[in-house]
Every structure is written in structure tokens, then in C-alpha cells.
Amino acid sequence: MRKILLFLLISIFLFPIELGGFIGEGSNARGMMYGVFASLSFFPMTRVEVEGTKFFTTNQKTAILSAEAGLTLSGVHPYLVAGVGINTDEEGSFHPFSSGSYFTSLGGGVKFSIFSSIFKVRLDFRKLSIKDNPYYRAYVGFLLSI
């Protein structure tokens, strides 16, 4: 456990981190959602991101592990993102052996710097494919780049 904690502390000081929250809309019947994300940059132009989401109307939650690639051009950062995720059913229960519990995510977006390179606005659009039943998600978020 100490090695993991030490790795996390060293990572915070060596690698750029982005922390943020978002609110968005899904094309499925569940509607509006909110969530948080954290991403870590190990190499130039690439990031690893962990994201958690919850719908307003149900107890369904999702968690996504993604890889992001993009360029920064004078305060504007367009990117592409791909990942895999898990989700719970509408009651909030996770069924590990159900094919509806796992999905893929593919999309992209753009980040805009506000006032400085520390505060950014994020616009994101993704296609999530759950059991050959895709739906689309768009959201706006704010992030802090450390």
C-alpha cells in the first residue's frame, strides 16, 4: 500500500493532472447526467483518464477508463478519446457476468483555456456501445489543470 501511495505522490509532482466535473445529456431515455473525471499525462500529447458518471433520473452509474490524444494550439486543445467502461443497471446493481455491464467508448472534444492555462472548459461528444445498442452523450465540463 505504501508503494502505491508513494507512486501517486510522485506522479502528482512529475506528471500534469487534470481534475474536473461535467453535466451532459445522453441520447438514451435516461437523459441528463453528471460526473467527475481525472486524467494524467505520461507522454506528450497523450493522457489516461478515469471518469465516473451518474444519471439524474435513475441510480445507474458508469465508470470509464480512456486514452486521450490531442494537440494544444494557443489555448485550444482538440482531442480524440477511446476507452472501455462498466455500468450498473437502473437500480444501481452491478452484474459482472452480464454483457450489458461492459461497453466501449469512442469520441472526441475540445478544451478551451479560460483566463490562464490552469482553468479550462471542456466540450465532449462520445458514442457508447453497450451490447450492440449504441447511444450518444454530449457534455460540458470545467477542469483544473495542475
RAJOSUL-V665821 format. One line per field, one symbol per residue. ss: DSSP state (H for helix, E for strand, - for the rest). psi: psi as a letter, one per 40 degrees, with the letter a starting at -180 (. if undefined). A space follows every 50 residues. Layout:
# RAJOSUL-V665821
ss->???
psi->???
This chain:
# RAJOSUL-V665821
ss->-HHHHHHHHHHHHH--EEEEEEEEEE-----EEEEEEEEE-----EEEEE EEEEE-----EEEEEEEEEE--E--EEEEEEEEEEEE-----------HH HEEEEEEEEEEEEE----EEEEEEEEEEEE--EEEEEEEEEEEEE-
psi->ddddddddddddddhhihhiiihahieiedbiiiaiihihhdiheiihih ihihideiehiihhhihhhiihhfehgiiiiiaiiiiiaeeehhgdehee eiiihhaaaihhhhdiedhihhhihihhhhffgiiihiihiiihh.
